[in-house]
């Protein structure tokens, strides 16, 4: 987290590391599971997705579309598609779930868990966030 409450540096670093892991996963999957799409996607989910979504509980509400680019690039790579293949066709044909939606799910689950916490400081922080949100909505 940054002083201003943003997470831009963290997101950029996660994406950088995810790209590195994706390239390594690609080479391993290419050698071991050349024509097995499902296994290669399982490798992606286990190795790359976990790196990309680390800390998503904090920034998951931002609806980061950049994290989806990593997965779309990998799937196009696996299937041997041109880089210019439209993403809507890719999503429709492969029925893959978007990483940004997974990040939002994590953020929702984290917030629900924090609201149910028995620790006084966590509950106070959540109440303060609620007050800030109401205040900003009233100002708009």
N, CA, C and O atoms as a GROMACS GRO file, in nm:
protein
  560
    1UNK      N    1   0.084  -0.119   0.000
    1UNK     CA    2   0.000   0.000   0.000
    1UNK      C    3   0.088   0.124   0.000
    1UNK      O    4   0.196   0.127   0.060
    2UNK      N    5   0.041   0.226  -0.068
    2UNK     CA    6   0.113   0.351  -0.073
    2UNK      C    7   0.055   0.448   0.029
    2UNK      O    8  -0.052   0.423   0.086
    3UNK      N    9   0.124   0.557   0.051
    3UNK     CA   10   0.079   0.656   0.149
    3UNK      C   11  -0.059   0.712   0.117
    3UNK      O   12  -0.137   0.742   0.207
    4UNK      N   13  -0.088   0.726  -0.012
    4UNK     CA   14  -0.217   0.782  -0.052
    4UNK      C   15  -0.329   0.677  -0.054
    4UNK      O   16  -0.442   0.708  -0.092
    5UNK      N   17  -0.298   0.556  -0.013
    5UNK     CA   18  -0.398   0.449  -0.009
    5UNK      C   19  -0.406   0.370  -0.138
    5UNK      O   20  -0.486   0.276  -0.147
    6UNK      N   21  -0.327   0.405  -0.236
    6UNK     CA   22  -0.328   0.336  -0.364
    6UNK      C   23  -0.244   0.210  -0.360
    6UNK      O   24  -0.170   0.184  -0.265
    7UNK      N   25  -0.256   0.132  -0.465
    7UNK     CA   26  -0.180   0.008  -0.473
    7UNK      C   27  -0.119  -0.009  -0.612
    7UNK      O   28  -0.091  -0.121  -0.655
    8UNK      N   29  -0.098   0.102  -0.681
    8UNK     CA   30  -0.050   0.097  -0.818
    8UNK      C   31   0.084   0.024  -0.831
    8UNK      O   32   0.100  -0.060  -0.920
    9UNK      N   33   0.179   0.054  -0.745
    9UNK     CA   34   0.311  -0.010  -0.752
    9UNK      C   35   0.299  -0.160  -0.729
    9UNK      O   36   0.366  -0.239  -0.794
   10UNK      N   37   0.214  -0.197  -0.635
   10UNK     CA   38   0.193  -0.338  -0.604
   10UNK      C   39   0.135  -0.411  -0.726
   10UNK      O   40   0.179  -0.521  -0.760
   11UNK      N   41   0.037  -0.351  -0.790
   11UNK     CA   42  -0.028  -0.414  -0.905
   11UNK      C   43   0.072  -0.431  -1.019
   11UNK      O   44   0.078  -0.537  -1.082
   12UNK      N   45   0.151  -0.327  -1.045
   12UNK     CA   46   0.251  -0.334  -1.152
   12UNK      C   47   0.352  -0.444  -1.123
   12UNK      O   48   0.391  -0.519  -1.213
   13UNK      N   49   0.395  -0.454  -0.997
   13UNK     CA   50   0.492  -0.558  -0.959
   13UNK      C   51   0.430  -0.697  -0.972
   13UNK      O   52   0.497  -0.790  -1.018
   14UNK      N   53   0.305  -0.713  -0.933
   14UNK     CA   54   0.236  -0.843  -0.948
   14UNK      C   55   0.228  -0.882  -1.095
   14UNK      O   56   0.252  -0.998  -1.129
   15UNK      N   57   0.196  -0.787  -1.181
   15UNK     CA   58   0.185  -0.816  -1.324
   15UNK      C   59   0.321  -0.853  -1.382
   15UNK      O   60   0.331  -0.942  -1.466
   16UNK      N   61   0.425  -0.785  -1.339
   16UNK     CA   62   0.560  -0.815  -1.386
   16UNK      C   63   0.599  -0.957  -1.348
   16UNK      O   64   0.650  -1.033  -1.431
   17UNK      N   65   0.575  -0.993  -1.223
   17UNK     CA   66   0.608  -1.127  -1.177
   17UNK      C   67   0.522  -1.235  -1.243
   17UNK      O   68   0.569  -1.345  -1.271
   18UNK      N   69   0.396  -1.201  -1.267
   18UNK     CA   70   0.307  -1.296  -1.334
   18UNK      C   71   0.353  -1.322  -1.477
   18UNK      O   72   0.345  -1.436  -1.524
   19UNK      N   73   0.403  -1.220  -1.545
   19UNK     CA   74   0.453  -1.238  -1.681
   19UNK      C   75   0.577  -1.329  -1.682
   19UNK      O   76   0.592  -1.414  -1.770
   20UNK      N   77   0.663  -1.311  -1.584
   20UNK     CA   78   0.782  -1.397  -1.573
   20UNK      C   79   0.738  -1.542  -1.550
   20UNK      O   80   0.788  -1.634  -1.615
   21UNK      N   81   0.645  -1.562  -1.457
   21UNK     CA   82   0.595  -1.697  -1.429
   21UNK      C   83   0.524  -1.755  -1.551
   21UNK      O   84   0.534  -1.875  -1.577
   22UNK      N   85   0.453  -1.671  -1.625
   22UNK     CA   86   0.382  -1.718  -1.744
   22UNK      C   87   0.481  -1.770  -1.848
   22UNK      O   88   0.457  -1.875  -1.909
   23UNK      N   89   0.590  -1.701  -1.869
   23UNK     CA   90   0.689  -1.745  -1.967
   23UNK      C   91   0.752  -1.877  -1.925
   23UNK      O   92   0.777  -1.964  -2.010
   24UNK      N   93   0.778  -1.893  -1.796
   24UNK     CA   94   0.835  -2.020  -1.748
   24UNK      C   95   0.733  -2.133  -1.758
   24UNK      O   96   0.767  -2.245  -1.795
   25UNK      N   97   0.608  -2.103  -1.726
   25UNK     CA   98   0.501  -2.201  -1.736
   25UNK      C   99   0.480  -2.242  -1.881
   25UNK      O  100   0.456  -2.359  -1.910
   26UNK      N  101   0.490  -2.147  -1.971
   26UNK     CA  102   0.475  -2.175  -2.114
   26UNK      C  103   0.578  -2.276  -2.160
   26UNK      O  104   0.545  -2.372  -2.231
   27UNK      N  105   0.704  -2.256  -2.121
   27UNK     CA  106   0.809  -2.346  -2.168
   27UNK      C  107   0.794  -2.486  -2.109
   27UNK      O  108   0.814  -2.585  -2.179
   28UNK      N  109   0.758  -2.493  -1.982
   28UNK     CA  110   0.738  -2.624  -1.919
   28UNK      C  111   0.617  -2.695  -1.981
   28UNK      O  112   0.625  -2.813  -2.015
   29UNK      N  113   0.507  -2.623  -1.995
   29UNK     CA  114   0.386  -2.681  -2.053
   29UNK      C  115   0.406  -2.722  -2.197
   29UNK      O  116   0.349  -2.822  -2.242
   30UNK      N  117   0.486  -2.645  -2.271
   30UNK     CA  118   0.513  -2.678  -2.410
   30UNK      C  119   0.588  -2.809  -2.425
   30UNK      O  120   0.566  -2.884  -2.520
   31UNK      N  121   0.676  -2.836  -2.331
   31UNK     CA  122   0.754  -2.961  -2.336
   31UNK      C  123   0.673  -3.080  -2.286
   31UNK      O  124   0.672  -3.186  -2.348
   32UNK      N  125   0.604  -3.064  -2.173
   32UNK     CA  126   0.536  -3.176  -2.110
   32UNK      C  127   0.396  -3.203  -2.162
   32UNK      O  128   0.357  -3.318  -2.181
   33UNK      N  129   0.319  -3.097  -2.186
   33UNK     CA  130   0.178  -3.113  -2.223
   33UNK      C  131   0.148  -3.035  -2.351
   33UNK      O  132   0.062  -2.948  -2.352
   34UNK      N  133   0.217  -3.067  -2.456
   34UNK     CA  134   0.210  -2.989  -2.580
   34UNK      C  135   0.067  -2.969  -2.631
   34UNK      O  136   0.030  -2.857  -2.666
   35UNK      N  137  -0.013  -3.074  -2.635
   35UNK     CA  138  -0.147  -3.063  -2.692
   35UNK      C  139  -0.258  -3.076  -2.587
   35UNK      O  140  -0.374  -3.096  -2.624
   36UNK      N  141  -0.226  -3.064  -2.460
   36UNK     CA  142  -0.326  -3.080  -2.355
   36UNK      C  143  -0.362  -2.942  -2.298
   36UNK      O  144  -0.297  -2.893  -2.206
   37UNK      N  145  -0.467  -2.882  -2.353
   37UNK     CA  146  -0.511  -2.749  -2.313
   37UNK      C  147  -0.550  -2.743  -2.165
   37UNK      O  148  -0.513  -2.649  -2.095
   38UNK      N  149  -0.624  -2.842  -2.118
   38UNK     CA  150  -0.673  -2.841  -1.980
   38UNK      C  151  -0.557  -2.842  -1.879
   38UNK      O  152  -0.559  -2.767  -1.781
   39UNK      N  153  -0.458  -2.926  -1.903
   39UNK     CA  154  -0.344  -2.932  -1.809
   39UNK      C  155  -0.265  -2.801  -1.810
   39UNK      O  156  -0.218  -2.755  -1.707
   40UNK      N  157  -0.252  -2.743  -1.927
   40UNK     CA  158  -0.178  -2.618  -1.935
   40UNK      C  159  -0.254  -2.506  -1.864
   40UNK      O  160  -0.192  -2.417  -1.805
   41UNK      N  161  -0.385  -2.508  -1.869
   41UNK     CA  162  -0.464  -2.408  -1.796
   41UNK      C  163  -0.457  -2.433  -1.646
   41UNK      O  164  -0.456  -2.338  -1.567
   42UNK      N  165  -0.452  -2.560  -1.605
   42UNK     CA  166  -0.435  -2.590  -1.462
   42UNK      C  167  -0.300  -2.538  -1.413
   42UNK      O  168  -0.289  -2.485  -1.302
   43UNK      N  169  -0.197  -2.553  -1.497
   43UNK     CA  170  -0.066  -2.500  -1.462
   43UNK      C  171  -0.072  -2.348  -1.449
   43UNK      O  172  -0.015  -2.291  -1.356
   44UNK      N  173  -0.141  -2.284  -1.541
   44UNK     CA  174  -0.155  -2.138  -1.535
   44UNK      C  175  -0.224  -2.097  -1.407
   44UNK      O  176  -0.178  -2.007  -1.337
   45UNK      N  177  -0.335  -2.163  -1.375
   45UNK     CA  178  -0.411  -2.128  -1.255
   45UNK      C  179  -0.328  -2.146  -1.128
   45UNK      O  180  -0.335  -2.064  -1.037
   46UNK      N  181  -0.251  -2.253  -1.124
   46UNK     CA  182  -0.172  -2.281  -1.004
   46UNK      C  183  -0.050  -2.190  -0.992
   46UNK      O  184  -0.016  -2.145  -0.883
   47UNK      N  185   0.016  -2.163  -1.104
   47UNK     CA  186   0.144  -2.092  -1.098
   47UNK      C  187   0.133  -1.943  -1.126
   47UNK      O  188   0.193  -1.862  -1.055
   48UNK      N  189   0.059  -1.906  -1.227
   48UNK     CA  190   0.056  -1.766  -1.268
   48UNK      C  191  -0.056  -1.689  -1.200
   48UNK      O  192  -0.035  -1.579  -1.150
   49UNK      N  193  -0.175  -1.746  -1.198
   49UNK     CA  194  -0.289  -1.677  -1.138
   49UNK      C  195  -0.265  -1.646  -0.992
   49UNK      O  196  -0.301  -1.538  -0.944
   50UNK      N  197  -0.206  -1.740  -0.921
   50UNK     CA  198  -0.181  -1.717  -0.778
   50UNK      C  199  -0.084  -1.601  -0.757
   50UNK      O  200  -0.097  -1.526  -0.660
   51UNK      N  201   0.012  -1.585  -0.846
   51UNK     CA  202   0.106  -1.473  -0.835
   51UNK      C  203   0.038  -1.342  -0.870
   51UNK      O  204   0.056  -1.242  -0.802
   52UNK      N  205  -0.042  -1.343  -0.977
   52UNK     CA  206  -0.108  -1.221  -1.023
   52UNK      C  207  -0.209  -1.169  -0.922
   52UNK      O  208  -0.227  -1.048  -0.908
   53UNK      N  209  -0.276  -1.259  -0.851
   53UNK     CA  210  -0.382  -1.218  -0.759
   53UNK      C  211  -0.337  -1.205  -0.614
   53UNK      O  212  -0.419  -1.184  -0.525
   54UNK      N  213  -0.207  -1.216  -0.589
   54UNK     CA  214  -0.157  -1.200  -0.454
   54UNK      C  215  -0.188  -1.057  -0.407
   54UNK      O  216  -0.150  -0.960  -0.472
   55UNK      N  217  -0.256  -1.045  -0.296
   55UNK     CA  218  -0.292  -0.915  -0.241
   55UNK      C  219  -0.416  -0.854  -0.304
   55UNK      O  220  -0.445  -0.737  -0.280
   56UNK      N  221  -0.489  -0.932  -0.383
   56UNK     CA  222  -0.608  -0.879  -0.451
   56UNK      C  223  -0.717  -0.838  -0.351
   56UNK      O  224  -0.808  -0.763  -0.387
   57UNK      N  225  -0.707  -0.885  -0.230
   57UNK     CA  226  -0.805  -0.846  -0.129
   57UNK      C  227  -0.803  -0.696  -0.104
   57UNK      O  228  -0.903  -0.636  -0.066
   58UNK      N  229  -0.687  -0.635  -0.127
   58UNK     CA  230  -0.673  -0.491  -0.105
   58UNK      C  231  -0.710  -0.408  -0.228
   58UNK      O  232  -0.770  -0.302  -0.214
   59UNK      N  233  -0.675  -0.455  -0.346
   59UNK     CA  234  -0.699  -0.375  -0.466
   59UNK      C  235  -0.808  -0.432  -0.557
   59UNK      O  236  -0.832  -0.379  -0.665
   60UNK      N  237  -0.872  -0.538  -0.514
   60UNK     CA  238  -0.970  -0.607  -0.598
   60UNK      C  239  -1.090  -0.524  -0.640
   60UNK      O  240  -1.153  -0.554  -0.741
   61UNK      N  241  -1.122  -0.420  -0.564
   61UNK     CA  242  -1.236  -0.335  -0.597
   61UNK      C  243  -1.208  -0.243  -0.714
   61UNK      O  244  -1.301  -0.182  -0.767
   62UNK      N  245  -1.084  -0.230  -0.754
   62UNK     CA  246  -1.047  -0.133  -0.857
   62UNK      C  247  -1.083  -0.178  -0.998
   62UNK      O  248  -1.069  -0.100  -1.092
   63UNK      N  249  -1.130  -0.301  -1.015
   63UNK     CA  250  -1.169  -0.353  -1.146
   63UNK      C  251  -1.054  -0.342  -1.245
   63UNK      O  252  -1.067  -0.285  -1.353
   64UNK      N  253  -0.942  -0.398  -1.206
   64UNK     CA  254  -0.819  -0.393  -1.287
   64UNK      C  255  -0.830  -0.484  -1.408
   64UNK      O  256  -0.832  -0.606  -1.396
   65UNK      N  257  -0.837  -0.425  -1.524
   65UNK     CA  258  -0.844  -0.504  -1.647
   65UNK      C  259  -0.706  -0.552  -1.692
   65UNK      O  260  -0.695  -0.642  -1.775
   66UNK      N  261  -0.601  -0.491  -1.637
   66UNK     CA  262  -0.466  -0.530  -1.676
   66UNK      C  263  -0.434  -0.674  -1.638
   66UNK      O  264  -0.357  -0.740  -1.708
   67UNK      N  265  -0.492  -0.724  -1.529
   67UNK     CA  266  -0.464  -0.862  -1.488
   67UNK      C  267  -0.523  -0.962  -1.587
   67UNK      O  268  -0.471  -1.073  -1.601
   68UNK      N  269  -0.630  -0.925  -1.655
   68UNK     CA  270  -0.689  -1.014  -1.755
   68UNK      C  271  -0.602  -1.026  -1.878
   68UNK      O  272  -0.605  -1.128  -1.946
   69UNK      N  273  -0.524  -0.924  -1.907
   69UNK     CA  274  -0.437  -0.929  -2.025
   69UNK      C  275  -0.338  -1.044  -2.016
   69UNK      O  276  -0.306  -1.107  -2.118
   70UNK      N  277  -0.290  -1.073  -1.897
   70UNK     CA  278  -0.193  -1.182  -1.878
   70UNK      C  279  -0.257  -1.314  -1.919
   70UNK      O  280  -0.197  -1.393  -1.993
   71UNK      N  281  -0.377  -1.339  -1.871
   71UNK     CA  282  -0.443  -1.466  -1.900
   71UNK      C  283  -0.480  -1.475  -2.049
   71UNK      O  284  -0.462  -1.580  -2.111
   72UNK      N  285  -0.531  -1.367  -2.105
   72UNK     CA  286  -0.569  -1.369  -2.246
   72UNK      C  287  -0.447  -1.394  -2.335
   72UNK      O  288  -0.454  -1.467  -2.433
   73UNK      N  289  -0.336  -1.333  -2.299
   73UNK     CA  290  -0.213  -1.353  -2.376
   73UNK      C  291  -0.169  -1.499  -2.369
   73UNK      O  292  -0.129  -1.557  -2.470
   74UNK      N  293  -0.177  -1.559  -2.250
   74UNK     CA  294  -0.137  -1.698  -2.232
   74UNK      C  295  -0.227  -1.792  -2.313
   74UNK      O  296  -0.177  -1.884  -2.379
   75UNK      N  297  -0.358  -1.770  -2.308
   75UNK     CA  298  -0.450  -1.859  -2.379
   75UNK      C  299  -0.430  -1.848  -2.530
   75UNK      O  300  -0.433  -1.948  -2.601
   76UNK      N  301  -0.409  -1.727  -2.577
   76UNK     CA  302  -0.381  -1.711  -2.721
   76UNK      C  303  -0.252  -1.784  -2.759
   76UNK      O  304  -0.242  -1.843  -2.866
   77UNK      N  305  -0.156  -1.778  -2.671
   77UNK     CA  306  -0.027  -1.843  -2.690
   77UNK      C  307  -0.046  -1.995  -2.701
   77UNK      O  308   0.005  -2.058  -2.793
   78UNK      N  309  -0.120  -2.051  -2.605
   78UNK     CA  310  -0.145  -2.196  -2.601
   78UNK      C  311  -0.216  -2.244  -2.727
   78UNK      O  312  -0.178  -2.344  -2.787
   79UNK      N  313  -0.319  -2.170  -2.765
   79UNK     CA  314  -0.401  -2.212  -2.878
   79UNK      C  315  -0.340  -2.178  -3.014
   79UNK      O  316  -0.393  -2.216  -3.118
   80UNK      N  317  -0.229  -2.107  -3.011
   80UNK     CA  318  -0.162  -2.072  -3.136
   80UNK      C  319  -0.237  -1.967  -3.216
   80UNK      O  320  -0.228  -1.964  -3.339
   81UNK      N  321  -0.311  -1.882  -3.146
   81UNK     CA  322  -0.388  -1.777  -3.213
   81UNK      C  323  -0.301  -1.654  -3.238
   81UNK      O  324  -0.201  -1.632  -3.170
   82UNK      N  325  -0.342  -1.576  -3.334
   82UNK     CA  326  -0.274  -1.451  -3.362
   82UNK      C  327  -0.298  -1.354  -3.245
   82UNK      O  328  -0.403  -1.358  -3.181
   83UNK      N  329  -0.201  -1.269  -3.220
   83UNK     CA  330  -0.216  -1.172  -3.110
   83UNK      C  331  -0.331  -1.076  -3.134
   83UNK      O  332  -0.385  -1.018  -3.039
   84UNK      N  333  -0.369  -1.059  -3.258
   84UNK     CA  334  -0.476  -0.965  -3.293
   84UNK      C  335  -0.614  -1.028  -3.287
   84UNK      O  336  -0.713  -0.962  -3.321
   85UNK      N  337  -0.623  -1.152  -3.246
   85UNK     CA  338  -0.753  -1.218  -3.231
   85UNK      C  339  -0.835  -1.140  -3.128
   85UNK      O  340  -0.786  -1.115  -3.018
   86UNK      N  341  -0.958  -1.103  -3.161
   86UNK     CA  342  -1.039  -1.025  -3.066
   86UNK      C  343  -1.064  -1.101  -2.936
   86UNK      O  344  -1.090  -1.221  -2.935
   87UNK      N  345  -1.054  -1.027  -2.825
   87UNK     CA  346  -1.070  -1.088  -2.693
   87UNK      C  347  -1.211  -1.141  -2.669
   87UNK      O  348  -1.230  -1.240  -2.599
   88UNK      N  349  -1.312  -1.075  -2.728
   88UNK     CA  350  -1.448  -1.123  -2.706
   88UNK      C  351  -1.468  -1.261  -2.768
   88UNK      O  352  -1.543  -1.342  -2.714
   89UNK      N  353  -1.403  -1.288  -2.880
   89UNK     CA  354  -1.412  -1.421  -2.942
   89UNK      C  355  -1.340  -1.523  -2.854
   89UNK      O  356  -1.391  -1.634  -2.832
   90UNK      N  357  -1.224  -1.485  -2.804
   90UNK     CA  358  -1.148  -1.574  -2.716
   90UNK      C  359  -1.228  -1.611  -2.592
   90UNK      O  360  -1.235  -1.727  -2.553
   91UNK      N  361  -1.289  -1.510  -2.529
   91UNK     CA  362  -1.367  -1.534  -2.408
   91UNK      C  363  -1.489  -1.621  -2.436
   91UNK      O  364  -1.522  -1.710  -2.357
   92UNK      N  365  -1.555  -1.598  -2.547
   92UNK     CA  366  -1.675  -1.674  -2.581
   92UNK      C  367  -1.643  -1.820  -2.614
   92UNK      O  368  -1.715  -1.910  -2.572
   93UNK      N  369  -1.538  -1.841  -2.688
   93UNK     CA  370  -1.504  -1.977  -2.731
   93UNK      C  371  -1.442  -2.062  -2.620
   93UNK      O  372  -1.466  -2.182  -2.613
   94UNK      N  373  -1.363  -2.000  -2.534
   94UNK     CA  374  -1.295  -2.076  -2.428
   94UNK      C  375  -1.372  -2.080  -2.298
   94UNK      O  376  -1.344  -2.165  -2.213
   95UNK      N  377  -1.468  -1.991  -2.280
   95UNK     CA  378  -1.548  -1.982  -2.157
   95UNK      C  379  -1.460  -1.964  -2.033
   95UNK      O  380  -1.492  -2.015  -1.925
   96UNK      N  381  -1.350  -1.892  -2.048
   96UNK     CA  382  -1.260  -1.872  -1.934
   96UNK      C  383  -1.315  -1.762  -1.844
   96UNK      O  384  -1.380  -1.668  -1.889
   97UNK      N  385  -1.287  -1.775  -1.715
   97UNK     CA  386  -1.330  -1.673  -1.620
   97UNK      C  387  -1.222  -1.566  -1.612
   97UNK      O  388  -1.103  -1.595  -1.625
   98UNK      N  389  -1.264  -1.445  -1.592
   98UNK     CA  390  -1.171  -1.333  -1.591
   98UNK      C  391  -1.104  -1.321  -1.454
   98UNK      O  392  -1.167  -1.344  -1.351
   99UNK      N  393  -0.977  -1.285  -1.454
   99UNK     CA  394  -0.903  -1.271  -1.329
   99UNK      C  395  -0.953  -1.152  -1.247
   99UNK      O  396  -0.950  -1.157  -1.124
  100UNK      N  397  -0.999  -1.047  -1.313
  100UNK     CA  398  -1.046  -0.931  -1.237
  100UNK      C  399  -1.171  -0.965  -1.157
  100UNK      O  400  -1.193  -0.910  -1.049
  101UNK      N  401  -1.254  -1.057  -1.210
  101UNK     CA  402  -1.370  -1.101  -1.134
  101UNK      C  403  -1.329  -1.185  -1.014
  101UNK      O  404  -1.389  -1.177  -0.907
  102UNK      N  405  -1.225  -1.266  -1.032
  102UNK     CA  406  -1.172  -1.344  -0.921
  102UNK      C  407  -1.115  -1.251  -0.814
  102UNK      O  408  -1.130  -1.277  -0.695
  103UNK      N  409  -1.050  -1.142  -0.856
  103UNK     CA  410  -0.996  -1.044  -0.762
  103UNK      C  411  -1.110  -0.978  -0.683
  103UNK      O  412  -1.098  -0.956  -0.563
  104UNK      N  413  -1.219  -0.948  -0.752
  104UNK     CA  414  -1.335  -0.889  -0.683
  104UNK      C  415  -1.395  -0.986  -0.582
  104UNK      O  416  -1.433  -0.946  -0.473
  105UNK      N  417  -1.404  -1.114  -0.620
  105UNK     CA  418  -1.456  -1.215  -0.526
  105UNK      C  419  -1.371  -1.220  -0.400
  105UNK      O  420  -1.423  -1.227  -0.289
  106UNK      N  421  -1.239  -1.217  -0.419
  106UNK     CA  422  -1.148  -1.219  -0.304
  106UNK      C  423  -1.169  -1.097  -0.216
  106UNK      O  424  -1.169  -1.108  -0.093
  107UNK      N  425  -1.186  -0.980  -0.278
  107UNK     CA  426  -1.205  -0.857  -0.202
  107UNK      C  427  -1.336  -0.862  -0.123
  107UNK      O  428  -1.341  -0.820  -0.007
  108UNK      N  429  -1.441  -0.914  -0.184
  108UNK     CA  430  -1.571  -0.926  -0.116
  108UNK      C  431  -1.560  -1.021   0.002
  108UNK      O  432  -1.606  -0.990   0.112
  109UNK      N  433  -1.498  -1.135  -0.021
  109UNK     CA  434  -1.483  -1.234   0.086
  109UNK      C  435  -1.401  -1.178   0.203
  109UNK      O  436  -1.434  -1.199   0.320
  110UNK      N  437  -1.294  -1.105   0.168
  110UNK     CA  438  -1.210  -1.045   0.272
  110UNK      C  439  -1.289  -0.943   0.353
  110UNK      O  440  -1.280  -0.939   0.476
  111UNK      N  441  -1.366  -0.860   0.284
  111UNK     CA  442  -1.444  -0.757   0.354
  111UNK      C  443  -1.551  -0.820   0.443
  111UNK      O  444  -1.574  -0.773   0.555
  112UNK      N  445  -1.617  -0.924   0.396
  112UNK     CA  446  -1.717  -0.992   0.477
  112UNK      C  447  -1.654  -1.052   0.602
  112UNK      O  448  -1.709  -1.042   0.711
  113UNK      N  449  -1.538  -1.113   0.586
  113UNK     CA  450  -1.467  -1.172   0.700
  113UNK      C  451  -1.427  -1.063   0.799
  113UNK      O  452  -1.437  -1.083   0.920
  114UNK      N  453  -1.380  -0.949   0.748
  114UNK     CA  454  -1.339  -0.838   0.836
  114UNK      C  455  -1.459  -0.783   0.913
  114UNK      O  456  -1.447  -0.747   1.030
  115UNK      N  457  -1.574  -0.775   0.848
  115UNK     CA  458  -1.694  -0.722   0.915
  115UNK      C  459  -1.741  -0.815   1.028
  115UNK      O  460  -1.801  -0.769   1.125
  116UNK      N  461  -1.716  -0.945   1.014
  116UNK     CA  462  -1.757  -1.042   1.115
  116UNK      C  463  -1.651  -1.064   1.222
  116UNK      O  464  -1.670  -1.144   1.314
  117UNK      N  465  -1.541  -0.994   1.211
  117UNK     CA  466  -1.430  -1.013   1.303
  117UNK      C  467  -1.469  -0.978   1.446
  117UNK      O  468  -1.554  -0.893   1.470
  118UNK      N  469  -1.404  -1.044   1.539
  118UNK     CA  470  -1.427  -1.016   1.681
  118UNK      C  471  -1.326  -0.915   1.735
  118UNK      O  472  -1.336  -0.871   1.849
  119UNK      N  473  -1.229  -0.879   1.653
  119UNK     CA  474  -1.126  -0.786   1.695
  119UNK      C  475  -1.178  -0.643   1.683
  119UNK      O  476  -1.228  -0.602   1.578
  120UNK      N  477  -1.167  -0.571   1.790
  120UNK     CA  478  -1.224  -0.438   1.799
  120UNK      C  479  -1.166  -0.342   1.696
  120UNK      O  480  -1.239  -0.264   1.635
  121UNK      N  481  -1.035  -0.346   1.675
  121UNK     CA  482  -0.971  -0.253   1.583
  121UNK      C  483  -1.015  -0.276   1.439
  121UNK      O  484  -1.030  -0.181   1.362
  122UNK      N  485  -1.038  -0.401   1.401
  122UNK     CA  486  -1.084  -0.433   1.266
  122UNK      C  487  -1.224  -0.379   1.244
  122UNK      O  488  -1.254  -0.320   1.140
  123UNK      N  489  -1.311  -0.399   1.342
  123UNK     CA  490  -1.449  -0.350   1.333
  123UNK      C  491  -1.450  -0.197   1.324
  123UNK      O  492  -1.527  -0.140   1.247
  124UNK      N  493  -1.366  -0.131   1.403
  124UNK     CA  494  -1.358   0.015   1.399
  124UNK      C  495  -1.310   0.064   1.262
  124UNK      O  496  -1.360   0.164   1.210
  125UNK      N  497  -1.214  -0.004   1.206
  125UNK     CA  498  -1.165   0.033   1.072
  125UNK      C  499  -1.274   0.019   0.967
  125UNK      O  500  -1.288   0.105   0.881
  126UNK      N  501  -1.350  -0.088   0.974
  126UNK     CA  502  -1.459  -0.108   0.878
  126UNK      C  503  -1.566   0.000   0.894
  126UNK      O  504  -1.622   0.047   0.795
  127UNK      N  505  -1.595   0.038   1.017
  127UNK     CA  506  -1.693   0.144   1.040
  127UNK      C  507  -1.641   0.277   0.985
  127UNK      O  508  -1.717   0.355   0.928
  128UNK      N  509  -1.513   0.302   1.003
  128UNK     CA  510  -1.453   0.426   0.950
  128UNK      C  511  -1.460   0.428   0.797
  128UNK      O  512  -1.489   0.532   0.738
  129UNK      N  513  -1.435   0.315   0.734
  129UNK     CA  514  -1.447   0.307   0.588
  129UNK      C  515  -1.590   0.333   0.542
  129UNK      O  516  -1.613   0.401   0.442
  130UNK      N  517  -1.686   0.278   0.615
  130UNK     CA  518  -1.827   0.301   0.582
  130UNK      C  519  -1.863   0.449   0.594
  130UNK      O  520  -1.934   0.502   0.509
  131UNK      N  521  -1.813   0.515   0.700
  131UNK     CA  522  -1.840   0.658   0.717
  131UNK      C  523  -1.778   0.738   0.603
  131UNK      O  524  -1.841   0.832   0.553
  132UNK      N  525  -1.657   0.703   0.562
  132UNK     CA  526  -1.591   0.772   0.451
  132UNK      C  527  -1.670   0.755   0.322
  132UNK      O  528  -1.685   0.851   0.246
  133UNK      N  529  -1.719   0.634   0.297
  133UNK     CA  530  -1.796   0.608   0.176
  133UNK      C  531  -1.925   0.688   0.175
  133UNK      O  532  -1.962   0.747   0.074
  134UNK      N  533  -1.995   0.691   0.291
  134UNK     CA  534  -2.119   0.768   0.299
  134UNK      C  535  -2.092   0.916   0.280
  134UNK      O  536  -2.169   0.986   0.215
  135UNK      N  537  -1.983   0.965   0.337
  135UNK     CA  538  -1.947   1.105   0.324
  135UNK      C  539  -1.915   1.143   0.179
  135UNK      O  540  -1.956   1.249   0.132
  136UNK      N  541  -1.844   1.057   0.111
  136UNK     CA  542  -1.811   1.086  -0.029
  136UNK      C  543  -1.934   1.079  -0.118
  136UNK      O  544  -1.945   1.153  -0.216
  137UNK      N  545  -2.029   0.989  -0.086
  137UNK     CA  546  -2.152   0.980  -0.164
  137UNK      C  547  -2.239   1.104  -0.143
  137UNK      O  548  -2.301   1.153  -0.238
  138UNK      N  549  -2.242   1.155  -0.019
  138UNK     CA  550  -2.319   1.276   0.010
  138UNK      C  551  -2.260   1.396  -0.061
  138UNK      O  552  -2.333   1.484  -0.107
  139UNK      N  553  -2.127   1.402  -0.070
  139UNK     CA  554  -2.061   1.514  -0.138
  139UNK      C  555  -2.090   1.513  -0.289
  139UNK      O  556  -2.098   1.618  -0.352
  140UNK      N  557  -2.105   1.395  -0.345
  140UNK     CA  558  -2.133   1.386  -0.489
  140UNK      C  559  -2.274   1.434  -0.517
  140UNK      O  560  -2.317   1.434  -0.632
   0.00000   0.00000   0.00000
